[in-house]
């Protein structure tokens, strides 16, 4: 969310505590972050300072400063909640950004981008519902894993698809992912460079770290930095893939001894390690932000709010989303 907003308290919200009001409208905003905003006077009610336990009244105006989280909406979606929703409506619920050339969606975890074995619904097929008057279907220009949530760029025209695809090939895009991982990396930030080769397994394709020179292997490079940690048990990493190999970030996180929580393919732990209570055993990897040249001019810069299962984990661990900006 960018810029200062003024939001009116509705009749059915009268006498609600201010912190509860924020929880309803901005579920991704942590209590600690809200407290900082209140103490500094950035959040105000009818122009005056307020506290977390202030009771709001219908008709009052709440000043909302720029936040690193979005309003309640697309961040509450899951693949399950979209199951019985028509394709056109589901795409509308996922939409984060649009202009005459580009759509950017917040893909929920569990929804595949393209078809495959056992896949009954996927984004590419859903886009049929958004053909334009000329009969053109929006085109995928990149992919993210089925169980990874977050930003997905789609071109609205053939020419836009060509230019966006070229930007990905030329590595002119900046893709930022957030991950919750086991343990703490030895270095707070670093570069991971390996060779990966794809193997066929009973559970589908799996990538393996190998040596340079092995047939069919590809070079993969990722950058990471540690944002916050919960003791020595869990860490929040911000990861940026330089190359775009299958499962790259998942393999690289495991390679440095910090596999991503909920990863069914690459998470391995010793017998003494216990899965933290209160966290869902689902992949904690989210395509948080993308910056990419616009097909015409300028740049597109879009951020996707955390999915429900990761937002729950952030709240349980006391992680503040604003910490990612504070670390820069």
C-alpha positions in Angstrom: 0.0 0.0 0.0 1.4 3.4 -0.9 0.5 6.9 0.3 -1.6 8.1 3.3 -5.2 7.1 3.4 -8.2 8.2 5.4 -10.7 5.5 6.3 -14.1 6.0 7.8 -15.3 3.8 10.7 -18.5 2.1 9.7 -21.6 1.7 11.9 -21.0 -2.0 12.6 -17.5 -1.1 13.8 -18.6 1.3 16.5 -17.0 0.7 19.9 -14.4 -1.6 18.4 -10.9 -1.3 19.9 -8.5 0.4 17.4 -6.1 -2.5 17.4 -9.0 -4.8 16.6 -10.1 -2.5 13.8 -6.7 -2.6 12.2 -6.7 -6.4 12.5 -9.9 -6.6 10.5 -8.7 -4.2 7.8 -5.0 -5.0 7.7 -4.6 -8.6 8.9 -0.9 -8.6 7.9 0.0 -5.7 10.2 1.7 -6.9 13.4 0.7 -5.5 16.8 4.3 -4.3 17.5 4.4 -2.4 14.2 1.0 -0.8 15.0 2.3 0.3 18.4 5.2 2.0 16.8 2.9 3.9 14.4 0.6 4.9 17.2 3.5 6.1 19.4 5.0 8.2 16.6 1.6 9.7 15.8 1.5 8.3 12.2 -1.9 6.7 13.0 -4.5 9.2 14.1 -8.3 9.2 14.8 -10.1 12.4 13.7 -6.7 14.1 13.6 -5.8 13.3 17.2 -3.4 10.8 18.7 -4.8 7.4 19.8 -3.8 4.2 21.6 -4.3 0.6 20.8 -7.2 0.3 23.2 -9.0 3.5 21.9 -12.6 2.7 21.1 -13.6 4.0 17.7 -16.9 5.6 16.8 -19.0 5.4 13.6 -18.1 8.2 11.3 -14.6 8.8 12.7 -11.7 9.1 10.2 -8.6 6.9 10.8 -5.4 8.1 9.3 -3.5 5.2 7.7 0.2 5.9 6.8 2.0 3.9 4.1 2.2 0.3 5.2 4.2 -2.7 4.0 1.0 -4.8 4.0 -2.2 -4.6 2.0 -5.8 -4.3 3.0 -7.9 -7.4 3.6 -8.6 -8.9 0.2 -6.4 -10.9 -2.1 -4.1 -11.9 0.8 -6.9 -14.0 2.3 -7.3 -16.3 -0.7 -6.4 -19.9 -0.9 -6.7 -22.4 -3.7 -9.5 -24.1 -1.6 -11.5 -20.8 -1.2 -11.4 -20.4 -5.0 -12.4 -23.9 -5.8 -16.1 -23.2 -6.4 -15.5 -19.7 -7.8 -15.9 -19.1 -11.6 -12.6 -18.5 -13.4 -13.3 -14.9 -14.3 -14.3 -14.1 -10.7 -11.3 -16.0 -9.3 -8.9 -14.1 -11.5 -10.5 -10.8 -10.3 -9.9 -11.8 -6.7 -6.3 -12.6 -7.4 -5.6 -9.4 -9.4 -3.0 -7.0 -7.9 -2.2 -4.8 -10.9 -3.5 -4.2 -14.4 -2.9 -1.8 -17.3 -3.7 -2.2 -21.1 -0.6 -4.5 -21.5 -0.1 -6.4 -18.3 -1.9 -8.2 -15.5 -0.1 -9.1 -12.2 -1.8 -11.7 -10.0 -1.3 -12.9 -6.4 -1.4 -16.7 -7.1 -2.5 -18.6 -4.0 -0.5 -21.6 -2.8 -1.9 -24.9 -4.2 -3.0 -23.4 -7.6 -0.9 -24.6 -10.5 0.2 -22.2 -13.2 0.0 -24.7 -16.0 -1.5 -28.2 -16.5 0.2 -31.5 -15.7 -0.4 -34.9 -14.2 -3.2 -34.7 -11.6 -3.8 -31.0 -12.2 -7.5 -30.2 -12.7 -7.4 -26.4 -12.6 -4.6 -24.0 -13.4 -4.1 -20.4 -14.2 -3.3 -20.9 -17.9 -6.7 -22.6 -18.4 -8.5 -20.0 -16.2 -7.2 -17.2 -18.5 -9.5 -18.4 -21.2 -12.3 -16.6 -19.3 -10.5 -13.3 -19.9 -10.1 -13.4 -23.7 -10.5 -9.8 -25.1 -12.9 -8.7 -27.8 -10.4 -9.6 -30.4 -10.3 -13.2 -29.1 -6.8 -12.8 -27.6 -6.1 -14.9 -24.5 -3.7 -13.4 -21.9 -0.3 -15.1 -22.0 1.9 -16.5 -19.3 5.4 -15.2 -19.4 6.9 -17.0 -16.4 6.0 -19.6 -13.8 6.1 -20.2 -10.1 5.7 -23.6 -8.4 2.2 -24.9 -7.6 2.8 -24.7 -3.8 4.5 -21.3 -4.0 2.3 -18.3 -3.6 2.8 -14.7 -4.9 3.3 -12.5 -7.8 2.6 -13.9 -11.3 3.0 -11.6 -14.4 0.7 -12.2 -17.4 0.8 -10.4 -20.7 -2.4 -9.1 -22.3 -1.2 -9.0 -25.9 1.2 -11.0 -28.0 3.7 -8.0 -28.3 3.7 -7.5 -24.5 4.3 -11.2 -24.0 7.4 -11.1 -26.3 8.9 -8.0 -24.5 8.2 -9.4 -21.0 9.6 -12.8 -21.9 12.7 -11.1 -23.3 13.1 -9.2 -20.0 13.1 -12.5 -18.1 15.6 -14.1 -20.5 17.9 -11.0 -20.2 17.6 -11.1 -16.4 16.3 -7.5 -16.3 13.7 -8.5 -13.7 14.2 -8.4 -9.9 12.2 -11.2 -8.1 12.1 -11.2 -4.3 10.9 -14.2 -2.3 10.2 -14.6 1.4 10.9 -18.0 3.0 10.6 -19.5 6.5 13.4 -22.0 6.9 14.7 -24.5 9.5 17.7 -23.3 11.5 19.9 -20.2 10.9 22.4 -19.8 8.0 26.0 -19.5 9.0 26.3 -16.2 7.2 23.6 -13.5 7.5 23.7 -12.9 3.7 25.3 -14.6 0.8 25.4 -16.0 -2.7 24.6 -19.6 -3.5 26.1 -21.0 -6.7 25.6 -24.6 -7.7 24.9 -26.9 -10.6 21.6 -28.6 -10.7 20.3 -31.7 -12.6 16.7 -32.9 -12.9 15.8 -36.4 -11.8 12.6 -38.4 -12.3 11.2 -39.8 -9.0 7.9 -41.6 -8.1 6.9 -38.2 -6.6 7.7 -36.2 -9.7 10.7 -34.2 -10.8 13.3 -33.5 -8.2 16.5 -31.4 -8.6 19.8 -32.5 -7.3 23.0 -30.5 -6.6 25.8 -31.9 -8.8 29.2 -31.0 -10.1 30.0 -28.9 -13.1 30.2 -31.1 -16.2 27.5 -33.6 -15.4 25.3 -34.1 -18.5 22.1 -32.0 -18.6 23.1 -30.0 -15.5 22.4 -26.2 -15.3 24.1 -23.5 -13.4 21.9 -21.9 -10.7 22.7 -18.8 -8.6 20.6 -17.3 -5.8 21.2 -14.5 -3.3 19.8 -14.4 0.2 19.8 -12.4 3.4 18.6 -13.1 6.9 15.8 -10.8 8.0 14.7 -12.2 11.4 15.1 -15.4 13.4 13.3 -17.2 16.2 16.2 -18.4 18.3 18.2 -20.9 16.4 15.1 -22.9 15.3 13.7 -20.8 12.5 14.7 -18.0 10.2 13.0 -15.6 7.8 15.1 -15.3 4.6 14.7 -12.9 1.7 15.8 -14.7 -1.4 16.5 -13.5 -4.9 17.0 -16.0 -7.8 19.5 -14.7 -10.4 18.8 -17.7 -12.6 15.4 -19.4 -13.0 15.9 -23.2 -12.5 13.1 -25.6 -11.4 12.8 -25.6 -7.6 15.9 -23.4 -7.4 15.3 -21.6 -4.1 14.0 -24.7 -2.4 17.1 -26.7 -3.4 19.5 -23.8 -2.5 17.9 -23.3 0.9 18.4 -27.0 1.7 21.9 -26.8 0.3 23.0 -24.3 3.0 21.4 -26.5 5.7 18.2 -24.4 6.0 15.4 -26.2 4.1 12.1 -24.4 3.7 9.4 -25.2 6.2 6.7 -27.4 4.7 8.7 -28.4 1.6 7.7 -32.0 0.8 10.6 -32.6 -1.5 13.7 -31.0 0.1 13.0 -30.7 3.8 15.0 -33.1 5.9 15.5 -33.0 9.6 17.2 -35.1 12.2 15.1 -37.2 14.6 15.4 -34.8 17.4 13.9 -31.9 15.5 10.3 -31.2 16.2 8.0 -29.2 13.9 7.0 -26.0 15.7 3.5 -26.1 17.1 1.0 -23.7 15.6 2.7 -23.6 12.2 1.0 -25.3 9.2 3.0 -28.0 7.5 2.7 -26.2 4.1 5.4 -24.7 1.9 6.5 -21.4 3.4 7.8 -19.8 0.2 6.2 -16.6 -1.2 7.0 -14.6 -4.4 6.8 -11.3 -2.5 7.8 -8.7 -5.1 8.6 -8.3 -8.8 10.2 -5.3 -10.6 10.2 -5.7 -14.4 10.5 -3.3 -17.3 7.1 -2.4 -18.7 6.5 -3.5 -22.3 6.0 0.2 -23.4 8.1 2.3 -21.0 8.9 2.6 -17.3 8.8 -0.3 -14.8 6.2 -2.4 -13.1 6.8 -2.8 -9.3 4.3 -5.0 -7.5 4.2 -6.5 -4.0 2.0 -9.4 -3.0 0.7 -9.8 0.6 1.6 -13.0 2.5 -0.8 -16.0 2.1 -2.9 -16.9 5.1 -0.7 -19.8 6.3 2.5 -17.7 6.2 0.8 -14.7 7.8 -0.3 -17.0 10.6 3.3 -18.1 11.1 4.6 -14.5 11.1 2.1 -13.6 13.8 3.0 -16.6 15.9 6.7 -15.9 15.7 6.3 -12.2 16.2 7.9 -11.3 12.9 7.1 -7.7 11.6 6.8 -7.4 7.9 8.4 -3.9 8.1 11.6 -5.6 9.3 12.4 -6.4 5.7 12.6 -2.7 4.9 14.4 -1.9 8.1 17.2 -4.3 7.2 17.9 -2.4 3.9 
